[in-house]
Amino acid sequence: MESLVIDILNPKAKRLLQNLADLNLIRIKKKKDKTEFNHLLDKLRENAEGAPSLDEITKEVESVRKSRYED
């Protein structure tokens, strides 16, 4: 399956796409707005004083992987 993002310039094109969807030739999905998630993420980041750096996260992941595979 291949996904494409299409900007519809003419309303007739939207009807054509809907007809294709009715024939089960394509599936139309509405893009979900990610603004709620972005607001939540920004709020969580404001409250985080000592957020770990990328290096700290990488070291922690590597140590967990090492301990998991040693057993």
PDB file of N, CA, C, O and CB in Angstrom:
ATOM      1  N   MET A   1       0.848  -1.168   0.000  1.00  0.00           N
ATOM      2  CA  MET A   1       0.000   0.000   0.000  1.00  0.00           C
ATOM      3  C   MET A   1       0.897   1.235   0.000  1.00  0.00           C
ATOM      4  O   MET A   1       1.938   1.253   0.656  1.00  0.00           O
ATOM      5  CB  MET A   1      -0.967  -0.004   1.221  1.00  0.00           C
ATOM      6  N   GLU A   2       0.498   2.237  -0.720  1.00  0.00           N
ATOM      7  CA  GLU A   2       1.241   3.480  -0.824  1.00  0.00           C
ATOM      8  C   GLU A   2       0.356   4.619  -0.321  1.00  0.00           C
ATOM      9  O   GLU A   2      -0.829   4.678  -0.649  1.00  0.00           O
ATOM     10  CB  GLU A   2       1.707   3.734  -2.289  1.00  0.00           C
ATOM     11  N   SER A   3       0.927   5.514   0.468  1.00  0.00           N
ATOM     12  CA  SER A   3       0.186   6.669   0.972  1.00  0.00           C
ATOM     13  C   SER A   3       0.689   7.926   0.288  1.00  0.00           C
ATOM     14  O   SER A   3       1.885   8.087   0.045  1.00  0.00           O
ATOM     15  CB  SER A   3       0.323   6.793   2.511  1.00  0.00           C
ATOM     16  N   LEU A   4      -0.243   8.811  -0.017  1.00  0.00           N
ATOM     17  CA  LEU A   4       0.071  10.073  -0.662  1.00  0.00           C
ATOM     18  C   LEU A   4      -0.645  11.203   0.053  1.00  0.00           C
ATOM     19  O   LEU A   4      -1.720  11.001   0.619  1.00  0.00           O
ATOM     20  CB  LEU A   4      -0.312  10.040  -2.148  1.00  0.00           C
ATOM     21  N   VAL A   5      -0.062  12.382   0.031  1.00  0.00           N
ATOM     22  CA  VAL A   5      -0.729  13.575   0.521  1.00  0.00           C
ATOM     23  C   VAL A   5      -1.090  14.397  -0.707  1.00  0.00           C
ATOM     24  O   VAL A   5      -0.231  14.722  -1.527  1.00  0.00           O
ATOM     25  CB  VAL A   5       0.175  14.388   1.533  1.00  0.00           C
ATOM     26  N   ILE A   6      -2.372  14.728  -0.824  1.00  0.00           N
ATOM     27  CA  ILE A   6      -2.864  15.421  -2.012  1.00  0.00           C
ATOM     28  C   ILE A   6      -3.556  16.706  -1.593  1.00  0.00           C
ATOM     29  O   ILE A   6      -4.407  16.694  -0.704  1.00  0.00           O
ATOM     30  CB  ILE A   6      -3.830  14.520  -2.824  1.00  0.00           C
ATOM     31  N   ASP A   7      -3.196  17.816  -2.228  1.00  0.00           N
ATOM     32  CA  ASP A   7      -3.916  19.072  -2.039  1.00  0.00           C
ATOM     33  C   ASP A   7      -4.986  19.160  -3.113  1.00  0.00           C
ATOM     34  O   ASP A   7      -4.681  19.120  -4.305  1.00  0.00           O
ATOM     35  CB  ASP A   7      -2.951  20.305  -2.097  1.00  0.00           C
ATOM     36  N   ILE A   8      -6.236  19.279  -2.694  1.00  0.00           N
ATOM     37  CA  ILE A   8      -7.353  19.339  -3.636  1.00  0.00           C
ATOM     38  C   ILE A   8      -7.598  20.796  -3.997  1.00  0.00           C
ATOM     39  O   ILE A   8      -7.906  21.620  -3.136  1.00  0.00           O
ATOM     40  CB  ILE A   8      -8.643  18.685  -3.035  1.00  0.00           C
ATOM     41  N   LEU A   9      -7.458  21.101  -5.280  1.00  0.00           N
ATOM     42  CA  LEU A   9      -7.628  22.469  -5.755  1.00  0.00           C
ATOM     43  C   LEU A   9      -9.016  22.729  -6.321  1.00  0.00           C
ATOM     44  O   LEU A   9      -9.472  23.871  -6.361  1.00  0.00           O
ATOM     45  CB  LEU A   9      -6.594  22.778  -6.799  1.00  0.00           C
ATOM     46  N   ASN A  10      -9.673  21.690  -6.750  1.00  0.00           N
ATOM     47  CA  ASN A  10     -10.976  21.827  -7.379  1.00  0.00           C
ATOM     48  C   ASN A  10     -11.949  20.874  -6.675  1.00  0.00           C
ATOM     49  O   ASN A  10     -11.627  19.701  -6.490  1.00  0.00           O
ATOM     50  CB  ASN A  10     -10.897  21.528  -8.918  1.00  0.00           C
ATOM     51  N   PRO A  11     -13.131  21.359  -6.281  1.00  0.00           N
ATOM     52  CA  PRO A  11     -14.100  20.492  -5.594  1.00  0.00           C
ATOM     53  C   PRO A  11     -14.509  19.261  -6.405  1.00  0.00           C
ATOM     54  O   PRO A  11     -14.906  18.248  -5.830  1.00  0.00           O
ATOM     55  CB  PRO A  11     -15.332  21.287  -5.253  1.00  0.00           C
ATOM     56  N   LYS A  12     -14.417  19.339  -7.718  1.00  0.00           N
ATOM     57  CA  LYS A  12     -14.770  18.184  -8.556  1.00  0.00           C
ATOM     58  C   LYS A  12     -13.810  17.019  -8.293  1.00  0.00           C
ATOM     59  O   LYS A  12     -14.199  15.852  -8.359  1.00  0.00           O
ATOM     60  CB  LYS A  12     -14.744  18.572 -10.060  1.00  0.00           C
ATOM     61  N   ALA A  13     -12.565  17.352  -7.997  1.00  0.00           N
ATOM     62  CA  ALA A  13     -11.583  16.306  -7.713  1.00  0.00           C
ATOM     63  C   ALA A  13     -11.956  15.564  -6.434  1.00  0.00           C
ATOM     64  O   ALA A  13     -11.754  14.353  -6.339  1.00  0.00           O
ATOM     65  CB  ALA A  13     -10.166  16.908  -7.591  1.00  0.00           C
ATOM     66  N   LYS A  14     -12.494  16.276  -5.460  1.00  0.00           N
ATOM     67  CA  LYS A  14     -12.906  15.625  -4.211  1.00  0.00           C
ATOM     68  C   LYS A  14     -14.029  14.633  -4.485  1.00  0.00           C
ATOM     69  O   LYS A  14     -14.048  13.545  -3.909  1.00  0.00           O
ATOM     70  CB  LYS A  14     -13.359  16.675  -3.166  1.00  0.00           C
ATOM     71  N   ARG A  15     -14.961  14.997  -5.355  1.00  0.00           N
ATOM     72  CA  ARG A  15     -16.043  14.070  -5.715  1.00  0.00           C
ATOM     73  C   ARG A  15     -15.491  12.841  -6.420  1.00  0.00           C
ATOM     74  O   ARG A  15     -15.950  11.725  -6.177  1.00  0.00           O
ATOM     75  CB  ARG A  15     -17.079  14.767  -6.610  1.00  0.00           C
ATOM     76  N   LEU A  16     -14.513  13.039  -7.287  1.00  0.00           N
ATOM     77  CA  LEU A  16     -13.902  11.894  -7.969  1.00  0.00           C
ATOM     78  C   LEU A  16     -13.227  10.963  -6.965  1.00  0.00           C
ATOM     79  O   LEU A  16     -13.352   9.742  -7.061  1.00  0.00           O
ATOM     80  CB  LEU A  16     -12.880  12.373  -9.019  1.00  0.00           C
ATOM     81  N   LEU A  17     -12.518  11.538  -6.012  1.00  0.00           N
ATOM     82  CA  LEU A  17     -11.869  10.713  -4.993  1.00  0.00           C
ATOM     83  C   LEU A  17     -12.898   9.975  -4.149  1.00  0.00           C
ATOM     84  O   LEU A  17     -12.700   8.810  -3.803  1.00  0.00           O
ATOM     85  CB  LEU A  17     -10.978  11.574  -4.096  1.00  0.00           C
ATOM     86  N   GLN A  18     -13.991  10.646  -3.820  1.00  0.00           N
ATOM     87  CA  GLN A  18     -15.042   9.992  -3.033  1.00  0.00           C
ATOM     88  C   GLN A  18     -15.661   8.840  -3.824  1.00  0.00           C
ATOM     89  O   GLN A  18     -15.986   7.799  -3.253  1.00  0.00           O
ATOM     90  CB  GLN A  18     -16.136  11.013  -2.627  1.00  0.00           C
ATOM     91  N   ASN A  19     -15.825   9.023  -5.133  1.00  0.00           N
ATOM     92  CA  ASN A  19     -16.348   7.939  -5.974  1.00  0.00           C
ATOM     93  C   ASN A  19     -15.396   6.743  -5.964  1.00  0.00           C
ATOM     94  O   ASN A  19     -15.843   5.598  -5.895  1.00  0.00           O
ATOM     95  CB  ASN A  19     -16.568   8.433  -7.423  1.00  0.00           C
ATOM     96  N   LEU A  20     -14.095   6.999  -6.031  1.00  0.00           N
ATOM     97  CA  LEU A  20     -13.119   5.908  -5.962  1.00  0.00           C
ATOM     98  C   LEU A  20     -13.188   5.199  -4.607  1.00  0.00           C
ATOM     99  O   LEU A  20     -13.045   3.979  -4.533  1.00  0.00           O
ATOM    100  CB  LEU A  20     -11.694   6.445  -6.208  1.00  0.00           C
ATOM    101  N   ALA A  21     -13.403   5.954  -3.557  1.00  0.00           N
ATOM    102  CA  ALA A  21     -13.529   5.351  -2.228  1.00  0.00           C
ATOM    103  C   ALA A  21     -14.793   4.506  -2.141  1.00  0.00           C
ATOM    104  O   ALA A  21     -14.785   3.433  -1.537  1.00  0.00           O
ATOM    105  CB  ALA A  21     -13.541   6.438  -1.137  1.00  0.00           C
ATOM    106  N   ASP A  22     -15.870   4.981  -2.736  1.00  0.00           N
ATOM    107  CA  ASP A  22     -17.123   4.208  -2.746  1.00  0.00           C
ATOM    108  C   ASP A  22     -16.973   2.883  -3.480  1.00  0.00           C
ATOM    109  O   ASP A  22     -17.655   1.911  -3.156  1.00  0.00           O
ATOM    110  CB  ASP A  22     -18.238   5.021  -3.389  1.00  0.00           C
ATOM    111  N   LEU A  23     -16.083   2.841  -4.469  1.00  0.00           N
ATOM    112  CA  LEU A  23     -15.828   1.611  -5.219  1.00  0.00           C
ATOM    113  C   LEU A  23     -14.771   0.731  -4.539  1.00  0.00           C
ATOM    114  O   LEU A  23     -14.348  -0.282  -5.096  1.00  0.00           O
ATOM    115  CB  LEU A  23     -15.382   1.951  -6.640  1.00  0.00           C
ATOM    116  N   ASN A  24     -14.352   1.124  -3.337  1.00  0.00           N
ATOM    117  CA  ASN A  24     -13.314   0.419  -2.566  1.00  0.00           C
ATOM    118  C   ASN A  24     -11.989   0.323  -3.322  1.00  0.00           C
ATOM    119  O   ASN A  24     -11.263  -0.663  -3.196  1.00  0.00           O
ATOM    120  CB  ASN A  24     -13.795  -0.982  -2.206  1.00  0.00           C
ATOM    121  N   LEU A  25     -11.686   1.345  -4.100  1.00  0.00           N
ATOM    122  CA  LEU A  25     -10.409   1.393  -4.803  1.00  0.00           C
ATOM    123  C   LEU A  25      -9.363   2.177  -4.007  1.00  0.00           C
ATOM    124  O   LEU A  25      -8.163   1.933  -4.134  1.00  0.00           O
ATOM    125  CB  LEU A  25     -10.592   2.018  -6.186  1.00  0.00           C
ATOM    126  N   ILE A  26      -9.826   3.109  -3.196  1.00  0.00           N
ATOM    127  CA  ILE A  26      -8.935   3.888  -2.334  1.00  0.00           C
ATOM    128  C   ILE A  26      -9.600   4.050  -0.976  1.00  0.00           C
ATOM    129  O   ILE A  26     -10.799   3.810  -0.830  1.00  0.00           O
ATOM    130  CB  ILE A  26      -8.603   5.282  -2.965  1.00  0.00           C
ATOM    131  N   ARG A  27      -8.827   4.453   0.004  1.00  0.00           N
ATOM    132  CA  ARG A  27      -9.346   4.745   1.339  1.00  0.00           C
ATOM    133  C   ARG A  27      -8.958   6.184   1.665  1.00  0.00           C
ATOM    134  O   ARG A  27      -7.801   6.572   1.507  1.00  0.00           O
ATOM    135  CB  ARG A  27      -8.786   3.733   2.422  1.00  0.00           C
ATOM    136  N   ILE A  28      -9.919   6.962   2.114  1.00  0.00           N
ATOM    137  CA  ILE A  28      -9.670   8.350   2.467  1.00  0.00           C
ATOM    138  C   ILE A  28      -9.625   8.445   3.985  1.00  0.00           C
ATOM    139  O   ILE A  28     -10.563   8.047   4.675  1.00  0.00           O
ATOM    140  CB  ILE A  28     -10.763   9.299   1.870  1.00  0.00           C
ATOM    141  N   LYS A  29      -8.509   8.982   4.497  1.00  0.00           N
ATOM    142  CA  LYS A  29      -8.366   9.189   5.933  1.00  0.00           C
ATOM    143  C   LYS A  29      -8.181  10.678   6.188  1.00  0.00           C
ATOM    144  O   LYS A  29      -7.449  11.361   5.471  1.00  0.00           O
ATOM    145  CB  LYS A  29      -7.170   8.367   6.510  1.00  0.00           C
ATOM    146  N   LYS A  30      -8.837  11.152   7.192  1.00  0.00           N
ATOM    147  CA  LYS A  30      -8.644  12.544   7.572  1.00  0.00           C
ATOM    148  C   LYS A  30      -7.412  12.634   8.454  1.00  0.00           C
ATOM    149  O   LYS A  30      -7.187  11.785   9.316  1.00  0.00           O
ATOM    150  CB  LYS A  30      -9.896  13.112   8.301  1.00  0.00           C
ATOM    151  N   LYS A  31      -6.621  13.666   8.229  1.00  0.00           N
ATOM    152  CA  LYS A  31      -5.411  13.870   9.010  1.00  0.00           C
ATOM    153  C   LYS A  31      -5.802  14.377  10.397  1.00  0.00           C
ATOM    154  O   LYS A  31      -6.549  15.347  10.531  1.00  0.00           O
ATOM    155  CB  LYS A  31      -4.446  14.867   8.299  1.00  0.00           C
ATOM    156  N   LYS A  32      -5.292  13.713  11.411  1.00  0.00           N
ATOM    157  CA  LYS A  32      -5.586  14.110  12.774  1.00  0.00           C
ATOM    158  C   LYS A  32      -4.725  15.302  13.156  1.00  0.00           C
ATOM    159  O   LYS A  32      -3.547  15.379  12.805  1.00  0.00           O
ATOM    160  CB  LYS A  32      -5.360  12.943  13.745  1.00  0.00           C
ATOM    161  N   ASP A  33      -5.321  16.206  13.862  1.00  0.00           N
ATOM    162  CA  ASP A  33      -4.609  17.398  14.296  1.00  0.00           C
ATOM    163  C   ASP A  33      -3.768  17.049  15.511  1.00  0.00           C
ATOM    164  O   ASP A  33      -4.285  16.514  16.492  1.00  0.00           O
ATOM    165  CB  ASP A  33      -5.591  18.555  14.613  1.00  0.00           C
ATOM    166  N   LYS A  34      -2.503  17.341  15.458  1.00  0.00           N
ATOM    167  CA  LYS A  34      -1.596  16.989  16.535  1.00  0.00           C
ATOM    168  C   LYS A  34      -1.405  18.126  17.536  1.00  0.00           C
ATOM    169  O   LYS A  34      -0.519  18.055  18.388  1.00  0.00           O
ATOM    170  CB  LYS A  34      -0.264  16.583  15.965  1.00  0.00           C
ATOM    171  N   THR A  35      -2.206  19.151  17.445  1.00  0.00           N
ATOM    172  CA  THR A  35      -1.985  20.295  18.321  1.00  0.00           C
ATOM    173  C   THR A  35      -2.232  19.950  19.784  1.00  0.00           C
ATOM    174  O   THR A  35      -1.529  20.462  20.655  1.00  0.00           O
ATOM    175  CB  THR A  35      -2.877  21.447  17.908  1.00  0.00           C
ATOM    176  N   GLU A  36      -3.201  19.103  20.077  1.00  0.00           N
ATOM    177  CA  GLU A  36      -3.453  18.725  21.471  1.00  0.00           C
ATOM    178  C   GLU A  36      -2.225  18.045  22.059  1.00  0.00           C
ATOM    179  O   GLU A  36      -1.827  18.335  23.187  1.00  0.00           O
ATOM    180  CB  GLU A  36      -4.683  17.794  21.574  1.00  0.00           C
ATOM    181  N   PHE A  37      -1.630  17.143  21.294  1.00  0.00           N
ATOM    182  CA  PHE A  37      -0.441  16.455  21.759  1.00  0.00           C
ATOM    183  C   PHE A  37       0.705  17.444  21.946  1.00  0.00           C
ATOM    184  O   PHE A  37       1.434  17.377  22.935  1.00  0.00           O
ATOM    185  CB  PHE A  37      -0.041  15.348  20.777  1.00  0.00           C
ATOM    186  N   ASN A  38       0.859  18.356  20.999  1.00  0.00           N
ATOM    187  CA  ASN A  38       1.930  19.347  21.108  1.00  0.00           C
ATOM    188  C   ASN A  38       1.754  20.227  22.335  1.00  0.00           C
ATOM    189  O   ASN A  38       2.735  20.562  22.999  1.00  0.00           O
ATOM    190  CB  ASN A  38       1.981  20.211  19.854  1.00  0.00           C
ATOM    191  N   HIS A  39       0.517  20.608  22.649  1.00  0.00           N
ATOM    192  CA  HIS A  39       0.267  21.406  23.844  1.00  0.00           C
ATOM    193  C   HIS A  39       0.621  20.622  25.107  1.00  0.00           C
ATOM    194  O   HIS A  39       1.227  21.166  26.030  1.00  0.00           O
ATOM    195  CB  HIS A  39      -1.198  21.853  23.890  1.00  0.00           C
ATOM    196  N   LEU A  40       0.244  19.351  25.145  1.00  0.00           N
ATOM    197  CA  LEU A  40       0.559  18.515  26.293  1.00  0.00           C
ATOM    198  C   LEU A  40       2.066  18.346  26.436  1.00  0.00           C
ATOM    199  O   LEU A  40       2.603  18.433  27.540  1.00  0.00           O
ATOM    200  CB  LEU A  40      -0.120  17.150  26.165  1.00  0.00           C
ATOM    201  N   LEU A  41       2.732  18.110  25.344  1.00  0.00           N
ATOM    202  CA  LEU A  41       4.175  17.946  25.372  1.00  0.00           C
ATOM    203  C   LEU A  41       4.864  19.216  25.853  1.00  0.00           C
ATOM    204  O   LEU A  41       5.791  19.148  26.660  1.00  0.00           O
ATOM    205  CB  LEU A  41       4.689  17.561  23.993  1.00  0.00           C
ATOM    206  N   ASP A  42       4.430  20.353  25.377  1.00  0.00           N
ATOM    207  CA  ASP A  42       5.008  21.622  25.834  1.00  0.00           C
ATOM    208  C   ASP A  42       4.783  21.831  27.323  1.00  0.00           C
ATOM    209  O   ASP A  42       5.669  22.310  28.031  1.00  0.00           O
ATOM    210  CB  ASP A  42       4.413  22.791  25.052  1.00  0.00           C
ATOM    211  N   LYS A  43       3.590  21.468  27.798  1.00  0.00           N
ATOM    212  CA  LYS A  43       3.275  21.620  29.223  1.00  0.00           C
ATOM    213  C   LYS A  43       4.175  20.720  30.069  1.00  0.00           C
ATOM    214  O   LYS A  43       4.681  21.146  31.108  1.00  0.00           O
ATOM    215  CB  LYS A  43       1.787  21.291  29.491  1.00  0.00           C
ATOM    216  N   LEU A  44       4.374  19.477  29.627  1.00  0.00           N
ATOM    217  CA  LEU A  44       5.240  18.557  30.362  1.00  0.00           C
ATOM    218  C   LEU A  44       6.689  19.036  30.351  1.00  0.00           C
ATOM    219  O   LEU A  44       7.399  18.896  31.346  1.00  0.00           O
ATOM    220  CB  LEU A  44       5.148  17.150  29.768  1.00  0.00           C
ATOM    221  N   ARG A  45       7.121  19.592  29.241  1.00  0.00           N
ATOM    222  CA  ARG A  45       8.495  20.078  29.154  1.00  0.00           C
ATOM    223  C   ARG A  45       8.724  21.285  30.049  1.00  0.00           C
ATOM    224  O   ARG A  45       9.824  21.468  30.570  1.00  0.00           O
ATOM    225  CB  ARG A  45       8.837  20.428  27.718  1.00  0.00           C
ATOM    226  N   GLU A  46       7.693  22.116  30.233  1.00  0.00           N
ATOM    227  CA  GLU A  46       7.826  23.279  31.116  1.00  0.00           C
ATOM    228  C   GLU A  46       8.077  22.839  32.552  1.00  0.00           C
ATOM    229  O   GLU A  46       8.835  23.483  33.277  1.00  0.00           O
ATOM    230  CB  GLU A  46       6.565  24.160  31.044  1.00  0.00           C
ATOM    231  N   ASN A  47       7.446  21.749  32.964  1.00  0.00           N
ATOM    232  CA  ASN A  47       7.561  21.281  34.344  1.00  0.00           C
ATOM    233  C   ASN A  47       8.812  20.444  34.588  1.00  0.00           C
ATOM    234  O   ASN A  47       9.173  20.188  35.737  1.00  0.00           O
ATOM    235  CB  ASN A  47       6.343  20.477  34.710  1.00  0.00           C
ATOM    236  N   ALA A  48       9.465  20.024  33.531  1.00  0.00           N
ATOM    237  CA  ALA A  48      10.640  19.174  33.676  1.00  0.00           C
ATOM    238  C   ALA A  48      11.879  20.048  33.828  1.00  0.00           C
ATOM    239  O   ALA A  48      12.324  20.692  32.878  1.00  0.00           O
ATOM    240  CB  ALA A  48      10.786  18.218  32.463  1.00  0.00           C
ATOM    241  N   GLU A  49      12.428  20.058  35.040  1.00  0.00           N
ATOM    242  CA  GLU A  49      13.616  20.871  35.284  1.00  0.00           C
ATOM    243  C   GLU A  49      14.874  20.181  34.785  1.00  0.00           C
ATOM    244  O   GLU A  49      15.721  20.800  34.141  1.00  0.00           O
ATOM    245  CB  GLU A  49      13.750  21.181  36.767  1.00  0.00           C
ATOM    246  N   GLY A  50      14.985  18.913  35.082  1.00  0.00           N
ATOM    247  CA  GLY A  50      16.202  18.199  34.735  1.00  0.00           C
ATOM    248  C   GLY A  50      15.952  17.121  33.696  1.00  0.00           C
ATOM    249  O   GLY A  50      16.196  15.943  33.959  1.00  0.00           O
ATOM    250  N   ALA A  51      15.478  17.496  32.541  1.00  0.00           N
ATOM    251  CA  ALA A  51      15.230  16.516  31.493  1.00  0.00           C
ATOM    252  C   ALA A  51      16.546  15.902  31.045  1.00  0.00           C
ATOM    253  O   ALA A  51      17.530  16.617  30.856  1.00  0.00           O
ATOM    254  CB  ALA A  51      14.497  17.160  30.300  1.00  0.00           C
ATOM    255  N   PRO A  52      16.575  14.580  30.872  1.00  0.00           N
ATOM    256  CA  PRO A  52      17.828  13.926  30.484  1.00  0.00           C
ATOM    257  C   PRO A  52      18.233  14.307  29.062  1.00  0.00           C
ATOM    258  O   PRO A  52      17.395  14.542  28.192  1.00  0.00           O
ATOM    259  CB  PRO A  52      17.693  12.402  30.599  1.00  0.00           C
ATOM    260  N   SER A  53      19.535  14.357  28.862  1.00  0.00           N
ATOM    261  CA  SER A  53      20.053  14.658  27.523  1.00  0.00           C
ATOM    262  C   SER A  53      19.985  13.398  26.669  1.00  0.00           C
ATOM    263  O   SER A  53      19.725  12.304  27.170  1.00  0.00           O
ATOM    264  CB  SER A  53      21.517  15.199  27.592  1.00  0.00           C
ATOM    265  N   LEU A  54      20.218  13.567  25.395  1.00  0.00           N
ATOM    266  CA  LEU A  54      20.204  12.432  24.481  1.00  0.00           C
ATOM    267  C   LEU A  54      21.287  11.427  24.857  1.00  0.00           C
ATOM    268  O   LEU A  54      21.066  10.219  24.769  1.00  0.00           O
ATOM    269  CB  LEU A  54      20.395  12.904  23.035  1.00  0.00           C
ATOM    270  N   ASP A  55      22.447  11.908  25.273  1.00  0.00           N
ATOM    271  CA  ASP A  55      23.534  11.015  25.697  1.00  0.00           C
ATOM    272  C   ASP A  55      23.142  10.208  26.933  1.00  0.00           C
ATOM    273  O   ASP A  55      23.440   9.016  27.021  1.00  0.00           O
ATOM    274  CB  ASP A  55      24.806  11.824  25.986  1.00  0.00           C
ATOM    275  N   GLU A  56      22.483  10.851  27.875  1.00  0.00           N
ATOM    276  CA  GLU A  56      22.052  10.145  29.087  1.00  0.00           C
ATOM    277  C   GLU A  56      21.017   9.067  28.757  1.00  0.00           C
ATOM    278  O   GLU A  56      21.058   7.965  29.305  1.00  0.00           O
ATOM    279  CB  GLU A  56      21.470  11.141  30.111  1.00  0.00           C
ATOM    280  N   ILE A  57      20.106   9.392  27.872  1.00  0.00           N
ATOM    281  CA  ILE A  57      19.094   8.413  27.463  1.00  0.00           C
ATOM    282  C   ILE A  57      19.754   7.241  26.758  1.00  0.00           C
ATOM    283  O   ILE A  57      19.410   6.086  27.006  1.00  0.00           O
ATOM    284  CB  ILE A  57      18.039   9.064  26.545  1.00  0.00           C
ATOM    285  N   THR A  58      20.710   7.541  25.873  1.00  0.00           N
ATOM    286  CA  THR A  58      21.405   6.487  25.137  1.00  0.00           C
ATOM    287  C   THR A  58      22.164   5.568  26.081  1.00  0.00           C
ATOM    288  O   THR A  58      22.126   4.349  25.915  1.00  0.00           O
ATOM    289  CB  THR A  58      22.363   7.092  24.114  1.00  0.00           C
ATOM    290  N   LYS A  59      22.851   6.130  27.067  1.00  0.00           N
ATOM    291  CA  LYS A  59      23.595   5.320  28.036  1.00  0.00           C
ATOM    292  C   LYS A  59      22.653   4.417  28.821  1.00  0.00           C
ATOM    293  O   LYS A  59      22.966   3.251  29.061  1.00  0.00           O
ATOM    294  CB  LYS A  59      24.388   6.219  28.998  1.00  0.00           C
ATOM    295  N   GLU A  60      21.507   4.947  29.219  1.00  0.00           N
ATOM    296  CA  GLU A  60      20.543   4.153  29.979  1.00  0.00           C
ATOM    297  C   GLU A  60      19.990   3.007  29.134  1.00  0.00           C
ATOM    298  O   GLU A  60      19.870   1.882  29.619  1.00  0.00           O
ATOM    299  CB  GLU A  60      19.396   5.041  30.480  1.00  0.00           C
ATOM    300  N   VAL A  61      19.658   3.283  27.891  1.00  0.00           N
ATOM    301  CA  VAL A  61      19.139   2.244  26.989  1.00  0.00           C
ATOM    302  C   VAL A  61      20.191   1.161  26.784  1.00  0.00           C
ATOM    303  O   VAL A  61      19.877  -0.029  26.816  1.00  0.00           O
ATOM    304  CB  VAL A  61      18.721   2.855  25.623  1.00  0.00           C
ATOM    305  N   GLU A  62      21.436   1.571  26.574  1.00  0.00           N
ATOM    306  CA  GLU A  62      22.504   0.596  26.369  1.00  0.00           C
ATOM    307  C   GLU A  62      22.726  -0.261  27.607  1.00  0.00           C
ATOM    308  O   GLU A  62      22.975  -1.461  27.490  1.00  0.00           O
ATOM    309  CB  GLU A  62      23.797   1.302  25.990  1.00  0.00           C
ATOM    310  N   SER A  63      22.639   0.336  28.789  1.00  0.00           N
ATOM    311  CA  SER A  63      22.842  -0.456  30.006  1.00  0.00           C
ATOM    312  C   SER A  63      21.711  -1.460  30.201  1.00  0.00           C
ATOM    313  O   SER A  63      21.957  -2.587  30.633  1.00  0.00           O
ATOM    314  CB  SER A  63      22.946   0.462  31.232  1.00  0.00           C
ATOM    315  N   VAL A  64      20.480  -1.072  29.891  1.00  0.00           N
ATOM    316  CA  VAL A  64      19.348  -1.994  30.015  1.00  0.00           C
ATOM    317  C   VAL A  64      19.481  -3.129  29.006  1.00  0.00           C
ATOM    318  O   VAL A  64      19.233  -4.289  29.336  1.00  0.00           O
ATOM    319  CB  VAL A  64      18.008  -1.247  29.811  1.00  0.00           C
ATOM    320  N   ARG A  65      19.872  -2.798  27.781  1.00  0.00           N
ATOM    321  CA  ARG A  65      20.064  -3.835  26.773  1.00  0.00           C
ATOM    322  C   ARG A  65      21.176  -4.799  27.189  1.00  0.00           C
ATOM    323  O   ARG A  65      21.046  -6.012  27.022  1.00  0.00           O
ATOM    324  CB  ARG A  65      20.389  -3.203  25.412  1.00  0.00           C
ATOM    325  N   LYS A  66      22.249  -4.267  27.721  1.00  0.00           N
ATOM    326  CA  LYS A  66      23.374  -5.094  28.135  1.00  0.00           C
ATOM    327  C   LYS A  66      22.950  -6.056  29.242  1.00  0.00           C
ATOM    328  O   LYS A  66      23.265  -7.245  29.189  1.00  0.00           O
ATOM    329  CB  LYS A  66      24.543  -4.214  28.607  1.00  0.00           C
ATOM    330  N   SER A  67      22.231  -5.538  30.250  1.00  0.00           N
ATOM    331  CA  SER A  67      21.788  -6.402  31.338  1.00  0.00           C
ATOM    332  C   SER A  67      20.763  -7.430  30.864  1.00  0.00           C
ATOM    333  O   SER A  67      20.711  -8.539  31.397  1.00  0.00           O
ATOM    334  CB  SER A  67      21.199  -5.564  32.463  1.00  0.00           C
ATOM    335  N   ARG A  68      19.967  -7.084  29.891  1.00  0.00           N
ATOM    336  CA  ARG A  68      18.947  -8.008  29.374  1.00  0.00           C
ATOM    337  C   ARG A  68      19.597  -9.170  28.624  1.00  0.00           C
ATOM    338  O   ARG A  68      19.153 -10.312  28.745  1.00  0.00           O
ATOM    339  CB  ARG A  68      17.961  -7.262  28.445  1.00  0.00           C
ATOM    340  N   TYR A  69      20.635  -8.888  27.860  1.00  0.00           N
ATOM    341  CA  TYR A  69      21.244  -9.921  27.043  1.00  0.00           C
ATOM    342  C   TYR A  69      22.344 -10.696  27.760  1.00  0.00           C
ATOM    343  O   TYR A  69      22.818 -11.706  27.241  1.00  0.00           O
ATOM    344  CB  TYR A  69      21.796  -9.311  25.803  1.00  0.00           C
ATOM    345  N   GLU A  70      22.760 -10.245  28.943  1.00  0.00           N
ATOM    346  CA  GLU A  70      23.754 -10.990  29.719  1.00  0.00           C
ATOM    347  C   GLU A  70      23.136 -12.222  30.370  1.00  0.00           C
ATOM    348  O   GLU A  70      23.829 -13.213  30.599  1.00  0.00           O
ATOM    349  CB  GLU A  70      24.379 -10.089  30.789  1.00  0.00           C
ATOM    350  N   ASP A  71      21.858 -12.172  30.667  1.00  0.00           N
ATOM    351  CA  ASP A  71      21.189 -13.299  31.354  1.00  0.00           C
ATOM    352  C   ASP A  71      20.973 -14.471  30.462  1.00  0.00           C
ATOM    353  O   ASP A  71      20.426 -15.485  30.897  1.00  0.00           O
ATOM    354  CB  ASP A  71      19.872 -12.872  31.912  1.00  0.00           C
TER     355      ASP A  71
END
